[in-house]
Amino acid sequence: MRNLFLFSIAIFLWFWIAESLPGTETSGKDGAKELVGLWEAKRRFGPDIRGRMILRKVNGALEVEVAGVSSRVKTVGNAISFELSGDRGRFEGKYDVGRTTISGHWIQPKLVESGLPYASPVKLKRIGPAHWQGEVEPFDDVITFFLVVKTLADDAVGAFLCNPERNLGRFIRVERIEKEGDRISLVSGGTGGERRIWAEGEYRGDVLIINFPNRGGSYDFKRVGATALSNFYPRGRPNATYVYAPPPKMDDGWETGSLEDVGISRVAITKFIQMLIDTPISSVSSQQDHGVLIARHGKLVLEEYFHGEHREKAHDTRSASKSVAADLIGAAMYAGVPIHTSVPVYKVMNGGEFSPDLDPGRRAMTLEHLLTMTSGLDCDDNDPSSLGYEDRMWEQSEDFYKWTMNLKMVRQPGEKGVYCSASPNLAGGVLYRISKKSGPVLFQNLLAEPLQIKRYYLPISPHGQYTMTGGARFLPRDFMKLAQVHLNGGSWKGRRVFTADWSRRATTAQSALSPYKLNYGYLWWVIEYPFKGRTIRAYFASGNGGQVAMAVPDLDLVLGFYGGNYSDVGGRTAREVYVPKYIIPAVEK
């Protein structure tokens, strides 16, 4: 009897110890049920170099100090530059005539979020003999994840990831979460399909620690309480009630007013914004609108943001900033730079002379062919097998311009329009060569300064050039100025930026891009909408994820949309649904 009692105690202890050890708990369906709910993780990767930049003479030599780091400064004539050790950033600028100010750009290191460095404007003012000061305001390198865990119909525990900065849930295709003891796996497939583990981690003290090696390492996911606010929802929590208020007047040049002031129905727009607020986020492909702005008759009358975005946060415009290349070239023409649409691309990029063995097709290629994406090169962003597919450009080590010009010619220039990100980038290269100035300097002088754009972030290629493929980041109110300038015939607040003729050509159909059912001007899309029994024309800059700056001339209307549906169909919703179904019908007079 004593032996049986001791045996029973031993069995009980064995089970108790086994249940306590990691990895011995029954998993999958039942083990992960305690994780059902919304989880949020955010990591900030810097950059640490920010704040007051002080430039002054120390012991007879010019030095700079920023964020506690010092460096010697190099000057050549009026040009000034320095680079901080440890790849922490660099500065390129120029003195004005009286050396009272230094205008330039801070080039911050690559972001973990995008993998690119960015150039942002810096102006230093002289405050004493050989002493200048200014502010460095780099783009914050932040990655946010929301993990939604829910019980599925088959009693399994489903999951999906949302990521507002890059929509990484579209690529990290999580379907379920599994829990084995303290071990966590985000998986897809199984039950007949190939099971794939996308990420792994552990559950420790009500925190999910999940590792994403290609996105900065491990993230601490914390549970979002049932009543807590979260930017996962359009307005912090579901069912928030919208109350319209006119946008505030800022120092950015926009005149502001109310919807009623410009003949737009407040009732209709209120219903539209309430619909956006009520949008359920039930899957990785749910609509993710970040901002909606409306201006009419030159007045900004609606400015609404969602999912934690706001007017002081620069937004990634993706390919919508391709249109900047056309505007910059038009502005350069107006400023007297000897550039025109008929300049031969290969001649300019070869130092002013054609290569002796250059084929006739390349000799015939002009800047206009790049602006209309009719270059004839084997470059198609909709065809992964194309030699000029955009991802291939970023994967190779050759200078982007040389790489583009070395692509095969598959048709004659002007024969067919094909969407190609390398085209506007090469157009930028033509401008840089002719003007003998860098892209950031041209942008600051020809667009930012006249348009009262004080803060922006321009993507820099691995070869140190402002890449015109897209990806520039602007404050939402600033980016929609590009559409307003065209609506004004090339001017902003009475100051001419480019000619009315250039604006007309840039926003008028010049080519039809395959496979889109839309026309294309000079890097501006052209579309038509029905309105009160007739058809009206609109033109717009468009970027992956839902980035739109649009003008509707017949209605004197300008629209700005910003979103997070990168690489997903939701990125087309603004121009295909919101504009024709909600915005245009709200225009009453």
C-alpha positions in Angstrom: 0.0 0.0 0.0 2.9 2.3 0.9 4.6 1.6 -2.5 1.3 2.4 -4.3 1.0 5.7 -2.5 4.6 6.6 -3.3 4.0 5.6 -7.0 0.9 7.9 -7.1 2.8 10.8 -5.7 5.6 10.3 -8.3 3.0 10.2 -11.2 1.4 13.4 -9.9 4.8 15.2 -9.5 5.9 14.1 -13.1 2.7 15.6 -14.6 3.1 18.8 -12.5 6.7 19.2 -13.6 5.9 18.4 -17.2 3.1 21.0 -17.3 5.5 23.6 -15.9 8.3 23.1 -18.5 8.3 25.2 -21.7 7.3 23.3 -24.8 5.2 20.7 -23.0 1.9 22.5 -23.1 -0.7 21.4 -25.8 -0.4 23.9 -28.5 -2.0 25.4 -31.5 -5.7 25.8 -31.1 -6.1 25.8 -27.4 -2.7 27.1 -26.2 -3.0 30.3 -28.2 -6.5 31.2 -27.2 -5.4 33.2 -24.3 -3.7 35.6 -26.8 -7.0 36.6 -28.5 -7.2 40.4 -28.8 -5.2 43.3 -30.3 -1.5 43.7 -29.7 0.7 46.6 -30.5 4.5 47.1 -30.9 6.5 50.1 -31.8 10.2 50.5 -32.2 12.2 53.8 -32.8 15.6 53.4 -34.4 16.7 57.0 -34.2 18.4 58.8 -35.7 20.2 60.3 -32.7 21.7 63.2 -34.6 19.1 65.9 -34.4 18.6 69.4 -32.9 20.8 72.5 -32.8 23.7 72.6 -35.3 26.4 75.0 -34.3 29.1 76.0 -36.8 32.0 78.2 -35.6 35.7 78.7 -35.6 37.6 76.8 -32.9 41.3 77.4 -32.6 41.3 79.0 -36.0 39.5 76.1 -37.8 35.9 75.8 -38.7 34.1 73.1 -36.7 30.5 71.9 -36.4 28.8 70.5 -33.3 25.4 68.7 -33.4 23.9 66.4 -30.8 27.2 66.3 -28.9 29.2 65.2 -31.9 31.9 67.4 -33.5 33.6 67.4 -36.9 35.9 69.5 -39.0 34.2 71.4 -41.8 35.4 71.6 -45.4 35.0 74.7 -47.4 35.6 75.2 -51.1 34.7 78.8 -52.2 31.1 79.2 -51.0 30.5 75.5 -50.7 30.6 73.9 -47.3 30.4 70.3 -46.2 31.2 67.8 -43.4 30.5 64.2 -42.6 30.2 62.8 -39.1 32.2 59.7 -38.2 30.5 56.4 -38.0 28.1 57.0 -40.9 26.0 59.2 -38.7 25.1 61.7 -41.4 26.5 64.5 -43.5 25.8 68.0 -44.6 26.2 69.8 -47.9 25.5 73.6 -48.1 26.5 76.9 -49.4 27.0 80.4 -48.0 24.9 83.2 -49.4 26.6 86.3 -50.9 27.1 88.1 -47.5 27.7 84.8 -45.6 24.9 85.7 -43.3 23.2 82.4 -43.9 24.2 78.9 -45.0 21.5 76.9 -46.9 21.9 73.2 -47.4 20.7 69.7 -46.7 21.3 67.2 -44.0 21.6 63.7 -45.4 20.7 61.2 -42.6 21.7 57.6 -42.6 19.5 54.8 -44.1 16.2 54.2 -42.3 15.5 50.7 -41.0 11.9 51.4 -42.1 12.7 52.0 -45.9 16.3 51.2 -46.3 17.0 54.7 -47.8 18.8 57.8 -46.6 16.9 61.1 -46.9 18.0 64.8 -47.5 16.2 67.4 -45.5 16.6 71.2 -45.6 18.8 73.0 -43.0 19.3 76.8 -42.8 22.0 78.2 -40.5 21.9 81.9 -39.6 25.0 83.9 -38.5 24.7 85.0 -34.9 28.2 86.3 -34.5 31.6 86.5 -36.1 32.3 83.1 -37.7 29.4 81.6 -35.8 26.2 80.1 -37.5 23.4 78.1 -36.0 20.4 76.1 -37.4 18.2 73.1 -36.7 18.6 69.5 -38.0 15.2 67.8 -38.1 15.6 64.3 -39.6 12.8 61.9 -40.4 12.0 59.6 -37.4 12.9 56.0 -38.2 9.9 54.2 -36.7 8.2 50.8 -37.3 4.9 49.9 -35.8 3.1 46.5 -35.8 -0.4 45.7 -34.8 -1.1 42.0 -34.3 -4.8 40.9 -34.4 -5.4 37.5 -32.8 -8.9 36.0 -33.1 -10.7 32.6 -32.9 -11.6 31.1 -36.3 -14.6 29.1 -37.2 -12.6 25.8 -36.9 -11.6 26.7 -33.4 -8.1 27.5 -34.5 -6.5 30.8 -33.5 -6.1 33.1 -36.5 -3.9 36.2 -36.7 -2.8 39.0 -39.1 -0.3 41.8 -39.0 -0.9 45.5 -39.8 2.0 47.9 -40.4 1.1 51.5 -41.2 4.6 52.5 -42.4 5.1 49.9 -45.1 2.0 47.6 -45.0 4.4 44.7 -44.2 1.5 42.4 -43.4 1.0 42.1 -47.1 4.4 40.4 -47.3 4.6 38.7 -43.9 1.4 36.7 -44.7 0.5 35.6 -41.3 -2.7 33.5 -41.0 -2.5 31.9 -37.5 -0.6 32.1 -34.3 0.6 29.0 -32.4 1.7 28.8 -28.8 3.8 25.9 -27.5 4.6 26.6 -23.9 6.1 30.1 -24.0 7.1 29.7 -27.6 5.2 31.7 -30.2 5.0 31.2 -34.0 3.3 33.3 -36.6 2.4 30.9 -39.4 0.5 30.3 -42.6 -0.6 27.2 -44.5 -1.0 23.8 -43.0 -4.2 21.6 -43.1 -3.5 20.5 -46.7 -1.1 23.4 -47.7 2.5 24.0 -47.0 3.0 25.3 -43.5 5.3 28.3 -43.3 6.7 30.0 -40.2 7.0 33.8 -40.8 8.2 34.8 -37.4 8.9 33.4 -34.0 9.2 34.6 -30.4 8.1 34.0 -26.9 5.3 35.0 -24.5 6.8 36.5 -21.4 4.9 38.3 -18.6 2.0 39.3 -20.9 4.3 40.5 -23.5 4.8 38.9 -26.9 8.4 39.2 -28.0 8.5 38.5 -31.7 11.6 38.7 -33.9 11.5 40.2 -37.4 15.2 39.9 -38.5 14.9 42.0 -41.6 13.1 44.8 -39.8 15.3 45.6 -36.9 15.1 42.5 -34.7 12.7 41.8 -31.9 9.5 43.7 -31.0 7.7 43.8 -27.7 3.9 43.4 -28.4 1.7 44.6 -25.6 -2.0 43.9 -25.3 -4.3 46.8 -26.1 -7.0 47.1 -23.4 -10.7 46.8 -24.3 -11.2 50.6 -23.7 -7.7 51.8 -24.6 -7.1 54.1 -27.6 -5.0 52.8 -30.4 -4.0 54.0 -33.8 -5.0 50.6 -35.1 -8.5 52.2 -35.4 -9.1 55.1 -37.7 -9.8 57.4 -34.8 -8.5 55.7 -31.7 -11.5 53.5 -31.0 -14.4 52.3 -33.2 -17.6 54.3 -33.4 -16.1 57.7 -32.8 -18.5 60.5 -33.8 -17.2 62.9 -36.4 -17.8 66.7 -36.0 -16.6 68.9 -38.9 -14.4 71.9 -38.2 -12.6 74.0 -40.9 -8.8 73.6 -41.1 -6.7 76.1 -39.1 -4.7 78.8 -40.9 -1.0 78.0 -40.7 2.1 79.7 -42.0 2.2 77.5 -45.1 0.4 79.8 -47.5 -3.0 78.1 -47.6 -6.0 80.2 -47.2 -8.6 78.3 -45.2 -12.4 78.3 -45.0 -15.5 76.2 -44.4 -17.1 73.7 -46.8 -20.1 76.0 -47.1 -17.8 78.9 -48.1 -16.9 77.1 -51.3 -20.2 75.4 -52.2 -19.5 71.9 -50.9 -22.2 70.1 -48.9 -21.2 69.7 -45.2 -23.8 66.9 -44.8 -22.4 64.9 -47.6 -18.8 65.3 -46.5 -19.7 64.6 -42.9 -21.2 61.3 -43.9 -18.1 60.5 -46.0 -15.7 61.1 -43.2 -17.9 59.2 -40.7 -17.8 56.2 -43.1 -14.0 56.3 -43.0 -14.0 56.5 -39.2 -16.3 53.5 -39.1 -14.2 51.4 -41.4 -13.6 48.0 -39.7 -10.0 46.8 -39.8 -10.8 43.1 -40.1 -7.9 41.9 -42.3 -4.6 43.0 -43.6 -6.3 44.3 -46.8 -8.8 46.5 -45.0 -8.9 50.1 -46.2 -6.2 52.1 -44.4 -6.8 55.8 -45.1 -4.3 58.2 -43.5 -5.5 61.6 -44.7 -8.2 63.4 -46.7 -7.8 67.0 -47.7 -10.1 69.2 -49.9 -9.4 72.7 -51.3 -11.7 74.7 -53.5 -11.4 78.2 -55.0 -7.9 78.2 -53.5 -9.1 77.6 -49.9 -8.3 74.5 -47.8 -11.7 73.5 -46.4 -11.2 69.9 -45.2 -8.3 68.4 -43.4 -8.8 65.0 -41.7 -6.3 62.4 -40.5 -6.6 58.8 -39.4 -4.6 56.0 -37.7 -2.4 58.5 -35.8 -1.3 60.5 -38.9 -1.4 64.3 -38.6 -0.5 67.6 -40.4 3.0 67.8 -38.8 4.0 64.3 -39.9 5.6 64.0 -43.3 4.0 61.2 -45.4 5.6 58.8 -47.9 4.2 59.8 -51.2 5.7 56.9 -53.1 5.4 57.2 -56.9 3.2 60.3 -56.6 6.5 62.2 -56.2 7.5 61.1 -59.7 5.4 64.1 -60.7 7.9 66.3 -58.9 10.4 65.5 -61.7 8.1 67.1 -64.3 7.4 70.1 -62.1 11.1 70.6 -61.4 12.0 70.4 -65.0 9.3 73.0 -65.9 10.5 75.2 -63.1 14.1 74.9 -64.3 13.0 76.0 -67.8 11.3 79.0 -66.4 14.4 79.9 -64.3 16.5 79.9 -67.4 18.2 76.5 -67.2 19.0 75.5 -70.9 16.8 72.4 -70.9 13.9 71.5 -73.2 11.9 68.4 -73.9 13.7 67.7 -77.2 17.2 67.4 -75.7 18.8 64.0 -76.6 19.2 62.0 -73.4 22.2 60.0 -74.5 24.0 63.1 -75.7 23.5 64.9 -72.5 24.4 62.0 -70.3 27.6 61.3 -72.3 29.0 64.8 -71.7 27.5 66.5 -74.8 28.4 64.1 -77.5 26.9 60.9 -78.8 29.0 57.7 -78.5 30.2 56.8 -82.0 28.6 53.4 -82.0 25.3 54.4 -80.5 22.3 52.9 -82.3 19.6 55.1 -84.0 16.9 54.4 -81.4 19.0 55.6 -78.5 20.0 58.7 -80.5 16.4 59.5 -81.0 15.4 59.3 -77.3 14.6 62.7 -75.9 13.7 64.1 -72.5 10.0 64.1 -73.5 10.1 60.3 -74.0 11.2 59.9 -70.4 8.5 62.3 -69.1 5.8 60.3 -71.0 7.4 56.9 -70.2 7.7 56.1 -73.9 11.5 55.6 -74.0 11.5 52.3 -75.8 13.8 50.7 -73.2 13.1 47.2 -71.8 11.7 48.7 -68.6 8.3 47.7 -67.3 7.4 47.9 -63.6 4.3 45.7 -64.2 6.5 42.8 -65.6 8.9 41.2 -63.1 10.7 39.5 -66.1 11.5 42.9 -67.6 15.2 43.8 -67.4 14.3 47.3 -66.2 11.9 46.2 -63.5 12.3 48.7 -60.6 13.4 46.2 -58.0 16.3 45.2 -60.2 17.6 48.8 -60.3 17.8 48.8 -56.5 19.5 45.4 -56.4 22.4 46.3 -58.7 25.6 48.2 -57.8 26.0 50.2 -61.1 25.1 53.9 -61.2 21.3 54.1 -61.8 21.7 56.3 -64.9 24.2 54.0 -66.6 22.2 50.9 -65.7 19.1 52.4 -67.2 20.8 53.5 -70.4 22.4 50.1 -70.8 18.9 48.4 -71.0 17.9 46.8 -74.2 15.8 48.8 -76.7 12.7 46.8 -77.4 10.8 49.4 -79.4 11.3 52.8 -80.9 11.0 55.9 -78.6 7.5 57.3 -78.6 5.9 54.1 -79.9 4.3 52.9 -76.7 3.9 54.1 -73.1 5.0 51.6 -70.4 5.2 52.4 -66.7 8.8 52.6 -65.8 10.2 54.1 -62.6 13.7 54.4 -64.1 12.4 57.0 -66.7 11.7 59.9 -64.3 14.9 59.1 -62.4 16.9 59.4 -65.7 15.0 62.6 -66.5 16.3 63.9 -63.2 19.8 62.9 -64.2 19.4 64.9 -67.4 18.4 68.0 -65.4 21.2 67.6 -63.0 23.8 67.3 -65.8 22.5 70.4 -67.7 22.1 72.6 -64.6 25.3 71.4 -63.0 23.4 71.4 -59.6 22.3 68.6 -57.3 18.7 67.5 -57.0 18.1 68.7 -53.5 19.5 72.2 -54.3 17.2 72.4 -57.4 14.2 71.3 -55.4 14.8 73.8 -52.6 15.4 76.7 -55.0 12.9 76.1 -57.7 9.9 74.4 -55.9 10.2 74.4 -52.1 11.0 78.1 -51.6 8.3 79.5 -53.9 5.7 77.0 -52.7 6.5 77.8 -49.0 7.5 74.2 -48.4 9.7 74.3 -45.3 10.1 70.7 -44.4 10.6 67.7 -46.7 12.6 64.5 -47.1 14.1 63.6 -50.5 15.2 59.9 -51.0 18.9 59.5 -51.9 20.1 56.6 -54.1 23.0 54.4 -53.1 25.1 56.6 -55.5 24.3 59.8 -53.7 21.7 61.2 -56.1 18.2 62.5 -55.3 16.2 59.6 -56.9 13.1 60.7 -58.9 11.7 57.2 -58.8 9.4 58.3 -56.0 9.4 58.0 -52.2 9.8 61.7 -51.2 8.1 62.6 -48.0 6.0 65.8 -47.5 3.7 67.3 -45.1 0.2 66.5 -46.4 -0.8 70.2 -46.8 2.4 70.8 -48.8 2.2 68.0 -51.2 -1.3 68.9 -52.5 0.2 72.3 -53.4 1.6 70.6 -56.5 -1.9 70.1 -57.8 -3.0 73.6 -56.8 0.0 75.1 -58.7 -1.2 73.4 -61.9 -4.7 74.5 -61.3 -3.4 78.1 -61.0 -1.6 77.7 -64.4 1.8 77.4 -62.9 1.8 79.9 -60.0 1.4 79.9 -56.2 0.3 83.0 -54.2 1.1 85.2 -57.2 4.6 83.8 -57.7 5.2 82.0 -61.0 6.8 78.6 -60.7 6.6 77.4 -64.3 4.7 78.6 -67.4 1.1 78.1 -68.0 2.1 76.3 -71.2 4.2 73.8 -69.3 1.4 73.2 -66.9 -1.0 72.5 -69.8 1.4 70.1 -71.5 2.2 68.3 -68.3 -1.4 67.7 -67.4 -2.8 66.9 -70.9 -2.8 63.4 -72.3 0.5 62.7 -74.1 0.5 58.9 -74.0 -1.6 55.9 -72.8 0.3 53.7 -70.4 -0.1 49.9 -70.6 -1.9 48.2 -68.9 -3.7 51.1 -67.2 -6.9 52.5 -68.7 -5.7 56.0 -68.1 -3.8 58.7 -70.1 -0.5 60.2 -69.1 0.9 63.7 -69.4 4.4 64.6 -68.2 4.5 62.2 -65.2 0.9 63.3 -64.3 -2.1 61.0 -64.8 -5.2 62.1 -66.6 -8.7 60.8 -65.9 -12.3 61.7 -66.5 -15.3 61.6 -64.2 -19.1 62.0 -64.7 -20.6 65.1 -63.3 -24.3 66.3 -63.7 -24.8 64.7 -67.1 -21.4 65.6 -68.5 -17.8 64.4 -68.3 -15.1 66.5 -66.5 -11.3 66.0 -66.7 -9.0 65.6 -63.7 -5.2 65.1 -63.4 -3.3 63.7 -60.5 -0.1 62.5 -59.0 -0.5 58.9 -57.9 1.5 56.7 -55.5 1.4 53.2 -54.2 -0.8 52.8 -51.1 -3.3 55.6 -51.8 -1.2 58.7 -52.3 -3.0 61.2 -54.5 -2.7 65.0 -55.3 -5.5 65.7 -57.7 -7.0 68.8 -59.5 -10.4 69.0 -61.1 -10.2 72.2 -63.2 -13.9 72.4 -64.1 -14.8 72.5 -60.4 -11.8 74.5 -59.3 -11.2 71.6 -56.9 -8.0 70.2 -55.4 -7.9 66.9 -53.4 -5.2 65.2 -51.3 -5.4 61.6 -50.2 -2.8 59.6 -48.2 -3.0 56.0 -47.3 -1.3 52.9 -46.1 -2.6 50.2 -48.5 0.9 49.7 -50.0 1.0 47.0 -52.7 -2.7 46.3 -52.2 -5.9 47.2 -54.1 -7.0 49.6 -51.4 -4.5 52.0 -52.8 -6.8 52.7 -55.8 -9.9 53.4 -53.7 -9.5 57.2 -53.4 -9.5 57.9 -57.2 -11.8 55.1 -58.2 -14.4 55.4 -55.4 -14.0 58.4 -53.1 -13.7 61.0 -55.8 -16.6 60.0 -58.1 -19.0 58.6 -55.4 -18.5 61.0 -52.5 -16.4 64.1 -53.3 -17.6 65.3 -56.7 -21.3 64.8 -55.9 -20.8 66.9 -52.8 -20.0 70.0 -54.9 -23.3 71.9 -55.0 -22.4 75.1 -56.8 
